[in-house]
Amino acid sequence: MTLALALSGGNALGAYQAGAYQALHEAGLEPAFLSGASVGAINGALIAGNAREERLARLRAFWQPATADAAADGPLDSWRRSAAVAWSIAAGRPQLFHPRGLLGTPDLPSLFDSRPLRDTLLHLADFDRLNAGPMRYVASAVDLETGDDVLLDSAETRITPDHVRASGALLPAFQPVEIEGRLLGDAGLSANLPIDAVLTRGTGERPLLLVAIDLLPLSAPRPATLGNVVERMQDLSFATQGRRALEAWQTIFDLKERAGDPLPSVTLLHVLYTDQRREVAGKSMDFSPASVRERWQTGARDMREGLARIASGAVPLGAPGLAVHRVELVGK
């Protein structure tokens, strides 16, 4: 089969995708196509822009997970996470973004300046490999003037760090990026789960296994506090986009079948970061090493479960049409 990855946005939650990729890597699976939105585009650049043997080290260098388990249940852990969010907002994240109040300029309408990310990407990814290597790379963005979705495809244009920055320019936190005369912003404003980039470009003659790694949960327990309500508002504004995209593609395949058209074989393994019991309302700005490590481990666990279901036959492969299988794990 052809293996493709679709990596959604979610800022600091993207460490979950790094762990999920680790599970794929350890299973010896090599993507032929990688589509990313926002932080998914960043993770994707680190994967597509490095030789296989260097990818995990580059992902760790970017995310900097704790070397020992420092997380704990209860109020102390919530306070630690909330303090990490407050610190990111006040001081930024070294090598990724700075508060505009310190280093911003009037021509950059945003709360943070994301230009440090450009140098970090140049240091951690080989853009010659990303553009010419065997793995096709697509970063999603949205045109802020027309509202059109924009796919920045390594098969059609030379991808630079600014293309990746454009995919992650979530307003009003990060400034939009001009690419070839178009002012581009974060794909999460329009299509946070970038499966369209894979499926609109055709699946080829071989069956396709599309692994979509989603960082914001569609379902969650009933909110009990104001912080829970804020968190659900943030999650739903992005997660419902993925649901609608999946429903739209299912309708397209159903119409093809009714018309008697030949159906390609697409198995979509939808791996969701559902186990977010410890997360706080500002989770997307919690870059603390302990939180990063926990998300990384959870992503690896969930992806291993998805691969186990494939190996056992619970997720069948190769049948004509679109089959969607969800992996949503919540620990004890």
Steps between C-alpha positions, in 0.01 A plus 500: 500500500590866474532664842405868542496714815268794571606700805258751650569827680510545876817698586667349812280189477705405193734296720227232480567473124872457562425201723256358246766530229746318729264201507477500119877537475564209736258287298710566189227696320604775259251765383495582131280808551486740795242775544520742793300790641654746747715305748432195284682680219794561735516136610460401137795714394718335765396157371516565125809721537723239664641159420313221674775436755504867608128573532432401859806690624389813314147470636639468852728800445196704400263385774752445782300251710595439861743212551307372804132485583431822692120507462267446797128473556303765685517876551879520499516372144224738387685791660822396329331489162322832553830658606662368181221657292545834679876485445462435125260793468728730698840397367433305181673178404877515425575429134129503408337834582544816708239740638459797268535736794867405517607435141202578281472774238194701389481320165431163669140499628513226763558432868816299431781513244553155349809586295733308738327184373656563158855454633397200710354325196810574294711347777290187553375421147668464162272684258686363199402151617146612582452635146682231304468194722271201449239627749251748352433785744200734509439781751145638521418868552218746436505820291398773744363726226296252295436230762623234256678189625860490376707183460875560497621188320863397462407342165387840369711765677819519703410487868691732735476559876267792428252265333498295821465816712203607288321174577542572873412871499194479724344844541536706709780312678742475205547734207382397154769424241501628141576228245510596131275801555245318715465573872465159664388390844456184703318212332310447825285800409349290221611135487686385809511131400679509162365186333388693190860553397544123471165395358466778239836405350386148425576174672686335213452140396602343831274493807556796731543496876445858617594553865343823627636613836259744664598709802167649613227264621148512363356328808579564866332480842236760583678823605478571872704819539553823307840368393332185364255714303780707345690184412193343334437817300857489369488127425166506319591796280773284345377142549169557319697591188649152491161338549350695210796418275463129572124513442551684170746241372272216605222663297731534198588129514134403551397699191776335296377158607138580412610626160688177436835676476818311586584546866856541627589325824552742790533390862503804727636436848386799707721517810371758748667651804200429724675428831524865609392469862809681626491783246398856595308765307816658357652163408607611153755732664633249753842406364634376834730194468281287730185570295688442175627164625153389608344594166782329311448178696122515449541547125731199480255289705201596286679439170622160620139412576398605148777290346401204719143524370631493143723201575212310661265563209264716708582778254481329160705634212458503124123497451356742240355820641573715805510331842557720807622346825543711813753445779389684815664378819447635851727363771399406849 
